Amino acid sequence: MGLETVAIEIVSNDRWSSLTPRDPMPDYGELTDLQLMIMSVLWSEREATIGTIYERLATQEPVARKTIAMILSRLEQRKLVSHRMDGREGVYRARVAKKNVLRSRMAGLLGALFVGNERLAGARALDPADVRSGDVDKLVALLRQLERDVRKED
């Protein structure tokens, strides 16, 4: 491993996949429902084997283990997932935060729906019939928190 290699995480003397400074950023792109379901298992379990993911998804949507393995491989190529070996079994972990993926998906959706009016997209996405007492205050608080988070990242 070269000096420029930056390890993402070390767990029990096993190395997770590593990033080099030349590696591209994670590709949030369009994730399918099944990819999101697999990511959701990884977010809730912190790390999981193909068998664990298979068991968790079996209650929602039956998926073959080979399909799960193929999707994990593709997610790893996109820098969304990493894995380490525990004996002969791969242990997978999400490399991106759930909030970042959700933010990206929402931005893409709202941008597509409101081409040319991105700044107003969120307001136009609301259905007045769904707004309840206190919802506006909660939304304002969430927007203020998001603004603070964005300022911290800058």
Protein Blocks (a to p, Z undefined) as FASTA:
>chain_A
ZZklccfbdcehiacddddfklccddfbjcdfklmmmmmmmmmnopacfklmmmmmmmmo
gcdfklmmmmmmmmmmnopaccddehjaccdddfbdfklmmmmmmmmmmmmmmgoilmmm
mmmmpcfklpcghklmmmmmmmmmmmmmmmmmZZ
